[in-house]
Amino acid sequence: MAQYTDIGIDLGTASILVYIRGKGVVLKEPSVVAFDRDTNKIKAIGENARLMLGRTPGNIVAVRPLRQGVISDYKVTERMMKYFIQKAMGKRTFRKPRVAVCVPSGVTEVEKKAVEDATYEAGAREVSIIEEPIAAAIGAGIDISRPCGNMIVDIGGGTSDIAVISLGGTVVSASIKVAGDDFDEAIVRWMRKKHNLLVGERSAEDLKIKIGTVYDIGEETFMDVRGRDLVTGLPKTITVSSKETEEALREPVNQIVETIHSVLEKTPPELAADIADRGIVLTGGGSLLRGLEELIYSRTGINTITAEDPMTAVAVGTGKYVEFLAGYRDKE
């Protein structure tokens, strides 16, 4: 049983993934908690709570305890982590696990400490904190220990991390609070401005996933969206095209591309040459947007590829990092 005590957690703003050594990613659920205000009891965690977003009566609130990759509600995060660790490990284990948790590269020491404390409270024996781009690089299958420049762009739910990695560490990095959630908000704003239609976060997310495009690839797709007409106040359905999502998403996507540009500007010439040679690797759920690879290539001239399984890359990398540390210790 002892070999299953290493856990990697990708503590994301949108979803939490748990990786167990030897088993792979065993759990992927939205990081949403629904609790009853009157009794302060947690009603649901994860997928069940996500279904309640925007649909709860007054006394029940569905919240995301992590905002932009950082703990905004400490108590709720701790209970959520305890729930996920127990769910991933099952009830049979007596040994406390060693846990590696992943945080965005721009977080402060205080924020790191909050994550560490919450993980200990949730029942960890040992906690390692790993920065997101490094975890993403390991998960994308890059050998980060070599003296060779790799550029990782990790677009999550709350933050986008852009980093140049060499010899197992970050050389240049930037973390911006523009990511998947901002794409959803941009679509909500666009629908309100262009069509006088008020749509919820979940509908906006569906729209982004099904027809969201950021670069004109030629083919146009359509989707029906339901919402509330702001003029009449009544429910209404309209058809939206992928071309419109391109306009809606232009601003947040441009911010990410500009950040990639500024990181490239700060990269030492030898490493920049490596990146021009090897390309830019995209990870995270936000990298699944259609046309993102083409857009980055058109702006930077550098070949851009998406990791094989971008959603789980960070969780797998965090877990592999635990194995890497364990192997490291065993040698000593």
N, C-alpha and C positions, 0 to 999 in steps of 0.2 A: 504493500500500500504506500510505502514511503516515497516511491518514485513519482507519485502524483501530487507532491506537495509544492511544486513550483507553479505559480500562476502569473500570467501577464494580463494586465487590465488596460484596455484602451478607454480611458475615461473621457468620452467625447461629449460635446454639447448636445448632439442629436441622438447618439446611441452609444451604448456601452457594450464592448465586446470582451469576452473572457477567454483566454487561451490557457489550456492546461498542458504542461509538458508531457509529451508522449501521446496526447489525444488530439491536439490541434485546437481550433476555435470551437468551444462547446456551447457558447451562449452569445446571442446578439439580440439585444433588446433596446427599445428607445429609452433614453434617460429621462423618463417622466414619472412623477409620483403624484398620485391623487390622494388628498387627505381631507378628512372631515373637520371643518373649522370648529364645530361645536365641541366635539369630544377630543380633537387633536389626534385622532387615530388614523393610521394610513389605510386607505381603502384598497388601493391597487398600485402596483409598480410595474413599469415596463410597458409591454404592448397593450395590456388591459387598460392602463392609465392613459396611453396615447389616444385610444379610441374615445376617451372622455374629453380630450382637449376641445374647448369651445362649445361643449355640450353639457356642462354641469349646472345643477341647481345652485342656489346661493350658498348653501352651507358646505358644498364640496368644491375644492379647488384642485385643478390639475396644474402642477407647476413643473418647470424644468429647473432643478436645483443647481445646474451648471450654466453659467452664462458666459459665452465666448471663451470656453475652455477653462474657466476659473470657477471655483466654488462660490456661489452667491448665497446658498443656504446650507450652512454647515451641518446642522442636525439631520436635515432631510437627506443630504448626500451620504452621511455616515450610515443611516438606516438602509438607504438604497444599496450601498456597497456591501453591507452585511448580507442583505437579501441575495444579491447576485453571487457573492462568494459561496454562500451556503448552497444556493441552487446549482451552481456549477460543480461543486465538490460532492454534493449529496450529503446525507446525514451521517454516514458511517465513519467519517474520519475523525480521529482524536487529535492528530498532530496539527499544529497550526501551520498554515502554508507560508512559504516565502513568496512575497508578492513584488512584482515590478509594476509600477504605474507610470503611464505616459502623460506628460503635460506639454502644452505648447511652448515653443522656444522662448517666447517673450515674457514668461511669467516671473514675478518677483520672488525673492527668498521667502517672504511671508506667505505668498500663495502656495509655494512648494511645501512649506511647513504644514499648511492647512490640509493639503492632500495627504501628506505623510501621516499626520495625526488621525485623520479620518480613516485611513487604511489600517493603522494599528488598532483603533477602536473597533473596527469591523472584524478584527480577529486575526491579524497577520503576525507572524513571528518575526519577520524581517521585512523591511521595505526598501526597495531601490527606486529612485525616481529617474526616469529616462526622458530625454527631450524627444518630441515628436518626429522631427525630420530624421533623426538617427534611427529611431524605431521603424519609420516608414522605409528607409533605405535598406535596413536588414530584411524587412518583410518583403520588399520588392526583389530580393535576391541579389543585392549588390554586396560584394565583399568590401566592407567599409575599412578594413584594416590596411588596405594597400595604399601606397603613396600616389594616389591618382584621384583627380577631381571628379566628383559626381554632383550633379545638381538635382535636388529633390524639390518638387512643388507638391505640398500636401494640402489639399483643400477639404476641410472638414465641414462641420455644421456651424461652428462659431468663429473659428480662426483659420486663416491660411498661413501655412509656414513654408517659407522658401529658404533653402539652405544649400551651401556648397560644402560637401563633406570630403575630407581626405584624412588618411591615417586614423580612422576611428573617431574623429572629432569634427566639430563644426568650424569652418574657417570664416565664412561670412554668412550671416543669416538675417532674416527679417520676418517678423510675425505681424500680420495685420488682422484686425477684427472685421474682416469682410470675407464671408464664405457662404455656404449653403443657405443659412437662414436669411442672409441679405438678398439672395437670389429670390427667395419666396416673397420677402417684403417688397422687392422691386416689382414683382408681378402683381401683388395686391395694389400697390400704388398706381401702376400702369392701368389696371382694369378700372380703377376708380376714376382716373383722369380721362381716359380715352372712351370708356363705355358707360360711365356713371353706374358702375356695378360694384357692389361691395361683396368680395369673396373672402372666405376664411383661409387661414394658414394652410389647412390640410388640402383644400381645393387647389391653392396656388402651388403646393408641393407636387400634387398629382400632375398638374399642367406642366411643371418644370421637368418632371421625370418622363412624361409621355411624349411631349412635343418640343420641350425646351431646346433652343438652338442658339449658338453664339457666333456662327460664321455661316455665310451663305454657301451651302453645299449644293444647291440646285433644286433638290426635291422639297416640295412643301407639304406639310401634314396639318391636319385640322383636328380640333377636339371641342366638344361641347362643354361649356362651363356653366354651372348654376350659381346664382348669388341673389343678392337683393338689389333691386333697382332703386337707386338713390332719389330718383324723381318721383316715382309712384309709391315707393316703399313696399312694393310687392315682389315676390320671388320671380326671377326671370332667367331664361337660358339663352346664352349666345354662343356662336361658334368662333373660336379663336384660331388663328393660323400660326405656324411655327415662325413665320416672318415677323409677326408682331412680338413674339417672345424675344427675338433677337434684339429688337429695339428696346424692349423692357429691361433686358439683362445687360445692355451695353455698359451702363455706368459702373455697377459693381465688378463686372468682368475686366473692364479697363483698369480699375484700381489694382487688380491682381497682376495684370500684364505689366503695368508700370512698375510694380514692386519687383517683378522678375527682372525687369530691365535695370533697375537701380542696384540690385544684388550683383548682376553681371558686371556692372560698371565698377563695383568695389572689389571684384575678384582678381587676385594676383594673376599676371599674364600666363604663367605656366599652367595654372589650373583652368583658366579660361580656354586655353588651347585644348585641354583634355575634354572640357564640356562640349566644345565645338565638334570634337571628334566623336564623343560618346552619346551626346544628346541630353535632353532634359527628361526626367522621369516624373510622371504625374501619379499621385496616389490620393486616397481619400474619396469619399462619395461624390464630392463636387466635381471631380475630374471626369465623371461619367457624362457631363453635359456634352451634347453633340456639337462638334465643330471646335472644341477647345484646343485640341492638338493643332489643327490647321491655323487657328487664330494666332497661337503662340509662335508657330513656325513663320507665319506671314510677318509678324512684328519683329522677331529676333533673328530669323534666318537659321535658327538652330533646330535640327530635327527633334521632334517631341513625341514621346511614346507614353502610353498609359500602362501602369503595372498590370500584371496578369489578373490579380483580384484586388482592385484598389480599395474596396471597402474593408477588407480584413488585413491589409498589409501592415497597418500600425499595430494591430493586436498580435499578429504573428511575430512581428519584429520585437515587440515588447517581451513576448514569451521566449523567443530565441535569445534575447539579451539575458534573461534569467539563466538559461542553459549555458550561455557564454560565461556568465559570472560563476556559475556552479562549477564548470569545467576549470575555470581559472583558479578557484579555491582548492579544487581537488589536486591540482598540480603542486600547490604550496606544501 
